[in-house]
């Protein structure tokens, strides 16, 4: 199988559930052995999943599963139980079974399993083997046709809806929202982040049709954080004061609020007292870390270097707001981006979002067939009117960007989670 030792870049997307459904049917339906907190959205899925997993692990007596994508440094990161990654030897063993199963599915369904479908099958089998009752599962793309959508949710979460993967999900927010609303199930609670009106109308219509109880940010859920103080989270039936979040950025407050709401639904279904839930949430938010999402790069010699996997215009706008705050607070004399993107992303839209807040950009080509070539990146920078320099690879770009930013400046690695992975790998291989 490709996942234990093969290429880690993205592969061609193949919509449809017939292949993964066939794989589950042939192996005794491992996806039915547990329930899920199912998380979809354009951005913020991974961080929300991380927060939710951290809360549930502290709140529940049984082990909790976590399935996310993509990975930064190794595919084992995608599948966890009790916070521990699946052992490499187990991933390899299940990977061999997945490859054989994929060939079997291809003989009847016409196509083999995709990489994501194989990983989803492995995750479900691993969770079944470990006997977990609940897993936090992040969609890979959209929702309606996502392989994770054959699992059975206890609560569904949609973090936000923005324009990404237009070739598969559509170019309008309403169309994309319809795809993401495909994760909603009959009479299953739904948690919604801040959605634009066009998206919100679609999602709420689907929720009404399916009889979902809905909690929304700014209507049922909110947080407040006075300057210099800890955050207070307000949920239906409970408020959580003195919440301190380890992760940086205002957007992580949004993700933490969604995670608290989803976990509170789980707590209520198990008759867990508010005190136990509050303790679990407070400890979890103070300790949870999701690398590559506006995080400082750890290690000696990395002071002033940050990493953010923003890869579309919506995420770039969020990143730009955080960079503007950092500049206005006097924490960075100069901000230089070390940047690369996939060729099928909205490169021009990304640059429009960050142009007002960076002093310059160093472009370098990532590895992989979907990576944008350096001439494409440079041409986009020239059109955006941003001061820029070229680098032949990440190490070369690191030296250029660090010199350009200066001793009191900030280097932000961004444009793709693959760029984030390049940063962690080059600067020591540690994510925390």
Secondary structure, DSSP 8 states (H G I E B T S, - for coil): -HHHHS--S-------SHHHHHHHHHTT-GGGSSEEEEEE-SS-HHHHHHHHHHHHHHH-SS-EEEE-SS-SS-GGGGEEETTEE--HHHHHHHHHHHHHHHHHHHHHHSS---HHHHHHHHHHHHHHHHT-SEEEEE-SSSSTT-GGGGSEEEEEEE-------HHHH-SSHHHHHHHHGGG--TT-EEEE----HHHHHHHHHHHHHHT--EEEBTTTBEEE--TTS-EEEEETTEEEEEE--SS-SHHHHHHHHHHHHHHHHHHHHTT--HHHHHHHHHHHHHH---TTSSEE--STT-TTEEE----SHHHHHHHHHHHHHHHHTTS-S-EEEEE--BTTS-HHHHHHHHGGG-SEEEEE--SSTTB--HHHHHHHHHHHT--EEEESSHHHHHHHHHHHH-TT-EEEEES-HHHHHHHHHHTTS---
